């Protein structure tokens, strides 16, 4: 079952656990049904591809999905991983904010 996710495409995130702990990158694609995300330069895998008219084939390195629980959004103030909360502003907009510093993450 898919949950309401607090990470969105385009967010800058840091890997908190696993083989790529400490690496950071931008979220390229979200997979909300699986609670997973594809992050640029993180969880790299090798795929052996057959040559086609479009590409030459060979061993291609690309990003695999990573579980969202292993990711933390980068705090806009100090570039460290933080948790995310949601609050309503005075003008009625609901925005995401960093619980570490209180800064608004959304633009």
GROMACS elastic network, one bead per residue, 0.5 to 0.9 nm:
[ bonds ]
;  ai    aj funct       b0    kb
    1    32     6  0.89919   500
    1    33     6  0.65174   500
    1    34     6  0.78459   500
    1    35     6  0.87064   500
    2     5     6  0.83581   500
    2    32     6  0.57657   500
    2    34     6  0.67541   500
    2    35     6  0.65367   500
    3    32     6  0.72592   500
    3    33     6  0.79056   500
    3    35     6  0.73967   500
    4    32     6  0.81505   500
    5     8     6  0.74693   500
    5    32     6  0.72623   500
    5    35     6  0.79802   500
    5    68     6  0.85853   500
    6    84     6  0.67361   500
    6    85     6  0.80522   500
    6    86     6  0.86197   500
    6    96     6  0.77577   500
    7    10     6  0.88703   500
    7    11     6  0.68060   500
    7    13     6  0.86440   500
    7    27     6  0.84244   500
    7    30     6  0.84458   500
    7    37     6  0.88117   500
    7    68     6  0.79720   500
    7    71     6  0.88085   500
    7    72     6  0.85231   500
    7    73     6  0.73148   500
    7    84     6  0.84520   500
    8    11     6  0.58117   500
    8    27     6  0.71973   500
    8    29     6  0.84173   500
    8    30     6  0.70733   500
    9    12     6  0.89068   500
    9    26     6  0.78248   500
    9    27     6  0.50998   500
    9    28     6  0.58313   500
    9    29     6  0.58104   500
    9    30     6  0.62767   500
    9    37     6  0.85787   500
   10    26     6  0.57026   500
   10    27     6  0.50817   500
   10    28     6  0.63201   500
   10    29     6  0.82641   500
   11    25     6  0.84045   500
   11    26     6  0.56172   500
   11    27     6  0.55542   500
   11    28     6  0.85612   500
   11    73     6  0.69710   500
   11    74     6  0.81403   500
   12    24     6  0.71372   500
   12    25     6  0.56834   500
   12    27     6  0.64918   500
   12    39     6  0.88785   500
   12    72     6  0.87001   500
   12    73     6  0.60599   500
   12    74     6  0.58141   500
   12    75     6  0.89444   500
   13    23     6  0.85758   500
   13    24     6  0.55602   500
   13    25     6  0.57142   500
   13    26     6  0.61655   500
   13    27     6  0.70758   500
   13    39     6  0.79986   500
   13    71     6  0.62287   500
   13    72     6  0.54194   500
   13    74     6  0.52516   500
   13    75     6  0.89835   500
   13    81     6  0.72729   500
   14    21     6  0.78053   500
   14    22     6  0.61391   500
   14    23     6  0.57655   500
   14    25     6  0.67053   500
   14    26     6  0.88605   500
   14    70     6  0.84958   500
   14    71     6  0.56798   500
   14    72     6  0.52725   500
   14    73     6  0.62743   500
   14    74     6  0.63959   500
   14    80     6  0.78580   500
   14    81     6  0.60923   500
   15    18     6  0.76701   500
   15    20     6  0.64397   500
   15    21     6  0.50270   500
   15    22     6  0.54383   500
   15    23     6  0.56350   500
   15    24     6  0.62307   500
   15    25     6  0.86390   500
   15    42     6  0.82007   500
   15    70     6  0.58123   500
   15    72     6  0.64359   500
   15    73     6  0.89456   500
   15    81     6  0.84380   500
   16    20     6  0.81976   500
   16    21     6  0.52829   500
   16    22     6  0.62799   500
   16    23     6  0.83684   500
   16    69     6  0.85093   500
   16    70     6  0.52766   500
   16    71     6  0.56226   500
   16    72     6  0.65485   500
   16    81     6  0.78811   500
   17    20     6  0.70873   500
   17    22     6  0.78367   500
   17    69     6  0.89838   500
   17    70     6  0.55889   500
   17    71     6  0.78846   500
   18    21     6  0.53781   500
   18    70     6  0.76279   500
   19    43     6  0.79356   500
   20    23     6  0.57390   500
   20    24     6  0.88391   500
   20    42     6  0.65680   500
   20    43     6  0.65883   500
   21    24     6  0.86687   500
   21    70     6  0.87684   500
   23    41     6  0.82917   500
   23    42     6  0.68911   500
   24    39     6  0.81772   500
   24    40     6  0.81263   500
   24    41     6  0.79528   500
   24    42     6  0.74262   500
   24    74     6  0.85384   500
   25    28     6  0.88978   500
   25    39     6  0.58503   500
   25    40     6  0.51355   500
   25    41     6  0.64444   500
   25    42     6  0.71011   500
   26    38     6  0.86326   500
   26    39     6  0.55964   500
   26    40     6  0.54555   500
   26    41     6  0.85074   500
   27    30     6  0.73606   500
   27    37     6  0.67518   500
   27    38     6  0.59284   500
   27    40     6  0.63512   500
   28    37     6  0.76225   500
   28    38     6  0.56030   500
   28    39     6  0.55585   500
   28    40     6  0.62690   500
   29    36     6  0.89185   500
   29    37     6  0.58515   500
   29    38     6  0.51623   500
   29    39     6  0.72931   500
   29    65     6  0.87663   500
   30    35     6  0.80876   500
   30    36     6  0.63919   500
   30    38     6  0.64013   500
   30    39     6  0.89692   500
   30    65     6  0.87449   500
   31    34     6  0.56602   500
   31    35     6  0.60048   500
   31    36     6  0.50710   500
   31    37     6  0.56144   500
   31    38     6  0.79863   500
   31    65     6  0.83006   500
   32    36     6  0.63415   500
   32    37     6  0.78817   500
   33    36     6  0.78584   500
   34    37     6  0.86831   500
   34    67     6  0.82210   500
   35    66     6  0.86478   500
   35    67     6  0.61255   500
   35    68     6  0.58321   500
   35    69     6  0.81843   500
   36    65     6  0.59283   500
   36    66     6  0.53742   500
   36    68     6  0.51310   500
   36    69     6  0.84092   500
   37    64     6  0.85273   500
   37    65     6  0.52520   500
   37    66     6  0.54634   500
   37    67     6  0.63924   500
   37    68     6  0.62245   500
   37    71     6  0.89502   500
   38    42     6  0.78883   500
   38    43     6  0.84758   500
   38    63     6  0.65365   500
   38    64     6  0.61709   500
   38    66     6  0.62161   500
   38    67     6  0.88471   500
   39    42     6  0.55814   500
   39    43     6  0.78348   500
   39    63     6  0.69469   500
   39    64     6  0.80157   500
   39    65     6  0.72610   500
   39    66     6  0.75820   500
   40    43     6  0.86700   500
   40    44     6  0.89797   500
   40    63     6  0.67393   500
   41    44     6  0.65774   500
   41    62     6  0.80670   500
   41    63     6  0.64223   500
   42    62     6  0.89986   500
   42    63     6  0.61961   500
   42    64     6  0.76711   500
   42    65     6  0.86414   500
   42    66     6  0.82696   500
   43    62     6  0.83508   500
   43    63     6  0.56568   500
   43    64     6  0.55570   500
   43    65     6  0.71412   500
   43    66     6  0.69780   500
   44    61     6  0.64264   500
   44    62     6  0.54253   500
   44    64     6  0.59959   500
   45    60     6  0.82813   500
   45    61     6  0.55842   500
   45    62     6  0.55861   500
   45    63     6  0.61342   500
   45    64     6  0.63299   500
   46    59     6  0.62802   500
   46    60     6  0.55612   500
   46    62     6  0.64751   500
   46    63     6  0.87567   500
   47    58     6  0.82090   500
   47    59     6  0.56178   500
   47    60     6  0.51901   500
   47    61     6  0.62976   500
   47    62     6  0.76121   500
   48    57     6  0.75030   500
   48    58     6  0.56847   500
   48    60     6  0.62878   500
   48    61     6  0.88753   500
   49    52     6  0.88841   500
   49    56     6  0.86382   500
   49    58     6  0.53950   500
   49    59     6  0.62544   500
   49    60     6  0.69244   500
   50    55     6  0.86441   500
   50    56     6  0.77673   500
   50    58     6  0.66102   500
   51    54     6  0.79695   500
   51    55     6  0.59970   500
   51    58     6  0.70966   500
   52    55     6  0.54273   500
   52    56     6  0.63664   500
   52    57     6  0.68606   500
   53    56     6  0.75163   500
   57    60     6  0.76484   500
   66    69     6  0.86137   500
   66    70     6  0.73169   500
   66    71     6  0.81923   500
   67    70     6  0.56912   500
   67    71     6  0.73447   500
   68    71     6  0.53210   500
   68    72     6  0.81973   500
   69    72     6  0.79026   500
   71    81     6  0.82228   500
   72    75     6  0.88958   500
   72    80     6  0.85451   500
   72    82     6  0.56799   500
   72    83     6  0.64407   500
   72    84     6  0.85297   500
   73    79     6  0.89973   500
   73    80     6  0.80692   500
   73    81     6  0.53784   500
   73    82     6  0.56324   500
   73    83     6  0.67776   500
   73    84     6  0.74722   500
   73    98     6  0.81966   500
   74    77     6  0.86373   500
   74    78     6  0.80887   500
   74    79     6  0.52655   500
   74    80     6  0.53413   500
   74    82     6  0.61394   500
   74    83     6  0.88439   500
   74    98     6  0.84829   500
   75    78     6  0.58571   500
   75    79     6  0.50265   500
   75    80     6  0.54749   500
   75    81     6  0.59163   500
   75    82     6  0.57840   500
   75    83     6  0.86156   500
   75    98     6  0.61168   500
   75    99     6  0.86575   500
   75   100     6  0.71901   500
   75   101     6  0.73084   500
   75   103     6  0.78025   500
   75   105     6  0.78257   500
   76    79     6  0.59404   500
   76    80     6  0.82782   500
   76    98     6  0.79433   500
   76   101     6  0.84058   500
   76   103     6  0.69731   500
   76   104     6  0.82481   500
   76   105     6  0.70024   500
   77    80     6  0.82869   500
   77   101     6  0.69754   500
   77   103     6  0.73293   500
   78    81     6  0.88615   500
   78   101     6  0.84985   500
   79    82     6  0.89555   500
   80   100     6  0.88742   500
   81   100     6  0.84397   500
   82    98     6  0.61322   500
   82    99     6  0.64536   500
   82   100     6  0.56925   500
   82   101     6  0.85496   500
   83    97     6  0.85401   500
   83    98     6  0.60862   500
   83    99     6  0.56203   500
   83   100     6  0.70200   500
   84    96     6  0.63561   500
   84    97     6  0.56842   500
   84    99     6  0.57144   500
   84   100     6  0.84919   500
   84   105     6  0.84915   500
   85    95     6  0.83890   500
   85    96     6  0.56345   500
   85    97     6  0.53540   500
   85    98     6  0.64393   500
   85    99     6  0.62157   500
   86    94     6  0.66299   500
   86    95     6  0.56304   500
   86    97     6  0.60837   500
   86    98     6  0.88555   500
   87    93     6  0.83604   500
   87    94     6  0.56320   500
   87    95     6  0.56890   500
   87    96     6  0.65630   500
   87    97     6  0.72505   500
   88    91     6  0.80394   500
   88    92     6  0.59276   500
   88    93     6  0.55653   500
   88    95     6  0.63059   500
   88    96     6  0.88966   500
   89    92     6  0.53709   500
   89    93     6  0.54154   500
   89    94     6  0.63551   500
   89    95     6  0.73491   500
   90    93     6  0.74491   500
   95   104     6  0.68924   500
   95   105     6  0.74943   500
   95   106     6  0.59956   500
   95   107     6  0.85094   500
   96   103     6  0.87845   500
   96   104     6  0.59803   500
   96   105     6  0.55217   500
   96   106     6  0.58072   500
   97   100     6  0.88509   500
   97   101     6  0.83899   500
   97   102     6  0.59225   500
   97   103     6  0.54997   500
   97   105     6  0.50424   500
   97   106     6  0.73253   500
   98   101     6  0.57943   500
   98   102     6  0.51175   500
   98   103     6  0.54487   500
   98   104     6  0.63288   500
   98   105     6  0.64036   500
   99   102     6  0.53026   500
   99   103     6  0.77825   500
  100   103     6  0.81807   500
  101   104     6  0.89347   500
  104   107     6  0.75862   500
